[in-house]
Amino acid sequence: MLRAIPRPLRIVAHWLSSDCGLVRRELSCAREIISPVIANRRLLKAQAQAEGKPIPFYNDAADWAETEANGRRYDPATLQLVLSFAAIHTRTDLLAHTLILLADDPILVDALRLEMVEVLRTYGWQKAALYNLKLLDSALQESQPVKPNGMRELRSNLVV
């Protein structure tokens, strides 16, 4: 939306845009949610270090970002939103291409359904069931074309 406006005017235009205002409010809300979590983790780590106890480790993106920041300032809310956006985009892309593949070859649907019924009957809703969905895995891999410029397309469609 802002790309249609000359660069020098964007500084003012984004304050007048209701869409940009919505994005600012959502980002503020995200900061209100994640800031206490990050502050609490920092406090727990500092306390553990002061007491000579093992420093807590959280196996997630927030802890990874804290480690990589190494004391430098960064915005945890923005990072989480960007990571979520990237994950949603890639999953949506995978689903869309898989549906196109299945629509082009309906025989695959019956074969996938049969495989799923057999695997669920054998393993139930266990992690081992996912490992044994070989045909589904092949279909998902086959549906993903090699697209080196995919992220370039994504960036060009972003609303700034």
Order of alpha helices (4+ residues) and beta strands (2+ residues): alpha-alpha-alpha-alpha-alpha-alpha-alpha-alpha
